[in-house]
Amino acid sequence: MSEAQTPHHQTAELRVFSYAVADKSDLYVAVVEALTLARERFRLQLRPSELVRDLRVAGLDPSAEEVGAALEQLAAWGNVTHFYDSSAPETLAEFYSKRYLYQLTQAGWTAHEGVRKVRSSGLGASGRLSGVLLPAIVERLEALRVAGEERPRDGARLLSLFTDLFAVFGEFADNSARYMSDLSVQVSDLAADDDRFLAYKQAVLAYLNDFVARFAEMLPRIQSLVKVLEGTAGTLQAAAAESDTAPTLAGPDQSPLDDLHQKWSGVTGWFLAADDQVPVAESLRFAMLEALNRILMAVGRLNERHLRRASREADFLQLARWFATLDDAGAHALWDRAFGLWGARHFFQTAGDEEVERRRSFWEAEPADIAPRLRATGRRAQAGRPGTGADYRAVKLARVAAMRALHAQAAAAAGRLAGCTPARLSDLRELDHHEFAQFLALVDAALSVRPQPDGSRAAATPLVSVRLRPVPGDHRATIRTPSGKLDCPDQILSIFLAQPADAQALA
């Protein structure tokens, strides 16, 4: 089949990918890459001679005839289009030859973007937890909120803000997913190298701790802004899409509005719970905890290897040395002694020839009668009706309801604590079990943050924001609970609920 031909089932739209797998794919990809780079530099149309020059600058040395033939083939596939070059010819050969200007089609440019991404994914491209993008997401959400309150609304500005938000958020989501995927592979690859793994473990733990601190600090603010914008998102998207709607024969083009709706639903799904679905942000937190568990398990295996007097690895190496020094009969005997595996005579039924020596070959022993069904299917009887698949929807809904009840219980306890503050720890009333659990969690979150110059510490959780300020002097506080008393240094505790109306206070 020639390069210009395609299988019958291949649609015309997919022919633009043929250049990446054809016989001369290296030349085709290089030509399309040169046209793409020219487009990125705002050079829309190129002559074949200009393409030859660009390819030679890139380190290739194709002839003008090869480039011309490649351009014609790419035009047949739909990757490029050509226009007659009306400029004056520079040589006599150009005067008599067909002179065209070439440029990428939209389909050819889109296809090459995909080829670029596929190639870059195999060249060591790794993800990252881009915590520095979280403030950028907050800035764009806040700008959208302010722009939505303006009258009249500026559709072009709204479209620009939505585009910036989705670009930053898309980079954050893609990098996070790629990093968590790469992390499990890297842990498995390095687990056998003690020194490299320990150094990698320390770097990963520091990196994850830094991201978790940023994530916990910014998540309540992002969630509150998304909740505020959720009520007016439809009208804002309609105003933004209207500024970029092109007329068509079928009427106004709805694709910009549909695109905005789809991307905004992805943002809300990341940070807000819907029905029985957990937000993606929570899934990312669970994935980070799972990654930490894998690292700790690998550390435990290393410690076990170092502390155990005899290792399986050493045992197998010694066994291999013995095998290497024995003849065939001795190796068989050692195999039987080491692994306790004996020759299988038949499946599992008695055949009447159990007295035959186990070492005797099947070719020499008397044949055993086996049922036809067992010989044909490997089963004694016909398989019965398969069982009904289990339905776990009720269990999932019950677990979601239990999680929501726990969340409501924790929120109520945090609300009661917030009503008692600001106050010194020594002035707090007796706390019940739920209030004391929230108190410990909030104090732990505050103490994990670096103190300010005045000694105060501030932190944020999905429920509240908390601030601890030191009390002058060496004072102690006793926290009373039904289970006992907690003695600790006295501090001034301030707790603020993270409600959408308090978004400015959480900034």
TALIN-V867782 format. One record per residue. PHI is phi in whole degrees, -180 to 180 (* if undefined). PSI is psi as a letter, one per 30 degrees, with the letter a starting at -180 (* if undefined). D_LAST is the distance of its C-alpha to the last C-alpha in Angstrom with 1 decimal. Layout:
PHI&PSI&D_LAST, PHI&PSI&D_LAST
//
This chain:
*&k&64.2, -73&l&63.4, -65&e&60.0, -75&f&60.0, -86&l&60.8, -133&l&58.2, -61&l&58.7, -64&e&59.4, -81&f&56.3, -81&k&54.0, -76&l&52.4, -64&e&52.5, -68&e&48.7, -85&f&48.7, -66&f&51.5, -67&f&48.9, -90&f&48.2, -63&e&51.9, -65&f&51.6, -80&f&49.5, -127&g&52.3, -75&l&55.4, -61&e&58.2, -103&h&57.0, -62&e&53.3, -61&e&52.7, -69&e&54.1, -61&e&52.4, -64&e&48.9, -64&e&49.5, -66&e&50.6, -65&e&47.6, -63&e&45.2, -64&e&46.9, -66&e&46.5, -67&e&42.8, -62&e&42.2, -64&e&44.1, -65&e&41.9, -65&f&38.7, -96&g&40.4, 68&g&41.1, -100&j&44.9, -84&e&45.7, -125&k&49.5, -130&k&51.5, -87&l&55.3, -57&e&56.7, -64&e&57.7, -68&e&54.1, -66&e&53.0, -59&e&55.7, -64&e&54.6, -64&e&50.9, -67&e&52.0, -69&e&54.2, -64&e&51.3, -78&f&49.4, 102&g&52.4, -102&l&54.4, -139&i&57.9, -82&l&58.8, -84&l&61.6, -63&e&61.4, -65&e&63.3, -63&e&60.9, -66&e&57.9, -62&e&59.8, -65&e&60.7, -64&e&57.2, -65&e&55.8, -64&e&58.5, -67&e&57.6, -64&e&53.8, -66&e&54.8, -66&e&56.8, -79&f&53.8, 94&g&51.5, -79&e&49.3, -131&l&50.5, -129&l&52.3, -129&l&54.8, -129&l&56.0, -68&k&59.3, -87&j&59.0, -89&g&60.7, -74&l&60.5, -68&k&63.7, -69&k&64.8, -92&f&65.0, -131&l&67.9, -66&e&70.9, -65&e&69.5, -67&e&66.4, -64&e&68.6, -87&f&70.5, -93&l&67.6, -73&k&64.9, -114&j&62.0, -127&l&58.6, -106&k&54.9, -116&k&52.6, -148&l&48.9, -71&k&46.7, -79&l&46.4, -63&e&43.1, -66&e&44.2, -66&e&45.4, -66&e&42.1, -63&e&40.1, -63&e&42.6, -71&e&42.3, -61&e&38.6, -65&e&39.2, -63&e&41.9, -59&e&39.7, -66&e&37.0, -64&e&39.8, -68&e&41.3, -69&f&38.1, -67&f&37.3, -101&g&40.4, -110&h&40.0, 83&g&37.7, -68&k&34.4, -120&l&31.9, -85&l&28.4, -158&l&25.4, -86&j&22.1, -78&i&20.0, -63&f&16.8, -68&f&16.1, -82&f&15.9, -62&e&12.9, -61&e&10.5, -65&e&13.2, -64&e&13.0, -63&e&9.3, -61&e&10.4, -73&e&13.5, -65&e&12.3, -64&e&10.2, -64&e&13.4, -64&e&15.5, -63&e&13.9, -66&e&14.5, -65&e&17.9, -70&f&18.8, -86&f&18.6, -75&k&21.0, -132&k&24.7, -74&l&26.7, -75&k&24.7, -92&j&25.4, -62&e&26.6, -65&e&27.0, -67&e&23.4, -62&e&22.2, -63&e&24.6, -64&e&23.4, -68&e&19.7, -62&e&20.9, -63&e&23.2, -64&e&20.6, -61&e&18.3, -68&e&21.3, -67&e&22.6, -66&e&19.6, -66&e&19.3, -63&e&23.1, -64&e&23.2, -63&e&20.7, -67&e&22.6, -64&e&26.0, -64&e&25.4, -64&e&24.1, -64&e&27.2, -68&e&29.5, -68&e&28.3, -66&e&28.7, -70&e&32.1, -70&f&33.3, -63&e&32.2, -65&e&34.8, -67&e&37.5, -68&e&36.8, -63&e&36.9, -66&e&40.3, -70&e&41.7, -96&f&40.9, -63&f&41.8, -86&f&45.4, -107&j&44.6, -60&e&43.8, -65&e&42.6, -64&e&40.6, -67&e&39.0, -64&e&38.0, -65&e&36.4, -65&e&34.7, -61&e&33.5, -62&e&31.9, -67&e&30.1, -67&e&28.9, -62&e&27.7, -64&e&25.6, -66&e&24.2, -67&e&23.4, -62&e&21.8, -64&e&19.5, -68&e&18.5, -61&e&18.1, -63&e&15.7, -66&e&13.5, -63&e&14.1, -65&e&13.3, -74&e&10.0, -92&f&8.9, -60&e&11.2, -60&e&9.6, -65&e&6.8, -64&e&9.9, -62&e&12.1, -65&e&10.4, -68&e&10.5, -63&e&14.0, -64&e&15.1, -63&e&14.3, -76&f&16.1, -61&e&18.9, -70&e&20.6, -112&g&21.1, -61&e&21.3, -62&e&25.1, -70&e&25.5, -65&e&23.1, -67&e&25.1, -64&e&28.3, -66&e&27.5, -68&e&26.5, -69&e&29.6, -64&e&31.9, -74&f&31.3, -129&g&32.6, -93&k&35.4, -102&k&38.9, -73&k&42.0, -133&l&44.3, -64&f&47.7, -86&g&46.2, 116&a&43.8, -60&k&40.1, -78&j&38.5, -93&f&36.0, -64&e&35.0, -61&e&31.8, -66&e&30.5, -63&e&31.6, -65&e&29.8, -64&e&26.5, -59&e&26.9, -64&e&27.8, -70&e&25.0, -67&e&22.4, -62&e&24.1, -67&e&23.6, -65&e&19.8, -65&e&19.7, -65&f&22.3, -72&e&20.2, -114&f&17.2, -121&k&18.9, -79&k&22.1, -132&k&25.1, 54&b&28.3, -102&g&29.4, -95&k&27.6, -82&k&25.1, -58&k&22.0, -63&e&22.6, -60&e&19.5, -67&e&21.4, -62&e&24.5, -64&e&23.1, -64&e&22.1, -63&e&25.7, -64&e&27.2, -66&e&25.6, -64&e&27.1, -64&e&30.3, -64&e&30.4, -62&e&29.9, -63&e&32.8, -65&e&35.0, -65&e&34.5, -66&e&35.3, -65&e&38.4, -65&e&39.6, -63&e&39.3, -63&e&41.3, -65&e&43.9, -64&e&44.2, -64&e&44.7, -64&e&47.2, -65&e&49.1, -74&e&49.3, -86&f&50.3, -75&k&52.9, -66&e&56.4, -120&k&57.5, -113&l&55.3, -62&e&56.1, -59&e&55.8, -67&e&58.6, -63&e&60.7, -67&e&60.6, -64&e&61.5, -65&e&64.5, -63&e&65.5, -64&e&65.4, -63&e&67.6, -64&e&70.2, -58&e&70.2, -66&f&70.9, -98&f&74.0, -102&l&75.6, -82&a&77.9, -64&e&77.3, -65&e&78.8, -65&e&77.0, -65&e&73.7, -64&e&74.2, -65&e&75.1, -64&e&72.1, -60&e&69.8, -62&e&71.3, -68&e&70.9, -76&e&67.4, -113&f&65.8, 64&h&68.3, -101&k&68.5, -115&l&71.8, -61&k&73.3, -84&k&72.6, -80&e&75.8, -141&a&74.7, -68&d&71.6, -153&g&71.8, -98&l&75.0, -78&k&78.4, -111&f&80.7, 91&f&83.9, -120&h&83.9, -67&f&81.8, -80&f&84.7, -68&k&84.4, -59&k&83.3, -67&f&79.6, -83&f&80.2, -74&k&82.5, -71&l&81.3, -62&f&80.6, -69&f&83.2, -98&f&85.9, -77&l&85.0, -68&k&86.3, -66&k&84.0, -106&k&81.9, -80&k&81.8, -125&k&78.3, -59&k&77.5, -57&e&77.0, -64&e&73.7, -66&e&72.4, -69&e&73.7, -84&e&72.1, -115&f&68.8, 81&g&68.3, -127&l&68.2, -79&e&71.0, -130&l&70.2, -67&k&68.5, -65&k&64.8, -79&a&63.9, -69&k&61.4, -65&k&57.8, -70&l&55.7, -72&k&53.0, -63&k&49.5, -70&k&47.2, -105&j&44.6, -99&g&41.3, -64&e&39.4, -64&e&39.9, -66&e&38.9, -63&e&35.6, -63&e&34.8, -65&e&35.7, -68&e&33.4, -63&e&30.5, -63&e&31.3, -65&e&31.4, -64&e&28.0, -67&e&26.5, -64&e&28.4, -64&e&27.0, -64&e&23.4, -64&e&24.1, -63&e&25.8, -67&e&23.0, -64&e&20.5, -65&e&23.0, -64&e&23.5, -64&e&19.7, -64&e&19.8, -66&e&22.8, -65&e&21.4, -62&e&18.3, -70&f&21.0, -93&f&22.7, -117&l&19.9, -74&k&19.2, -162&l&22.6, -75&k&24.7, -61&e&25.7, -70&f&29.3, -97&f&28.7, -69&k&27.5, -74&l&30.0, -67&k&31.7, -99&k&29.4, -79&a&30.9, -61&e&30.8, -68&e&27.7, -65&e&25.7, -68&e&27.0, -64&e&26.1, -65&e&22.4, -60&e&22.6, -64&e&23.9, -65&e&21.4, -69&e&18.4, -65&e&20.3, -63&e&21.1, -64&e&17.6, -70&e&16.7, -71&f&20.0, -81&f&19.5, -99&k&16.8, -63&k&18.2, -69&l&18.3, -76&l&16.9, -56&e&19.8, -85&g&20.1, 89&f&20.5, -78&l&17.4, -132&k&15.6, -132&k&12.2, -147&l&11.8, -135&k&10.6, -122&l&13.2, -59&f&13.7, -99&e&14.6, -144&l&12.6, -116&k&10.5, -131&k&13.2, -137&k&14.0, -115&k&17.6, -123&k&19.2, -69&l&22.9, -98&k&25.6, -57&k&28.2, 94&l&31.5, -99&i&32.7, -104&k&31.9, -115&l&32.1, -128&k&30.7, -119&j&32.5, -94&k&30.6, -97&k&33.2, -136&l&33.3, -61&f&36.2, -92&f&36.8, 151&a&37.0, -123&k&35.2, -119&k&32.5, -100&k&33.0, -155&l&30.1, -62&k&28.9, -74&k&27.4, -141&l&23.6, -97&j&21.3, -104&k&19.2, -128&k&16.1, -127&k&14.8, -125&k&12.3, -70&k&13.0, -92&i&10.6, -100&l&12.0, -57&e&11.4, -69&f&11.8, -98&g&9.0, -60&e&6.4, -66&e&5.3, -70&f&5.6, -87&f&3.8, -66&*&0.0
//
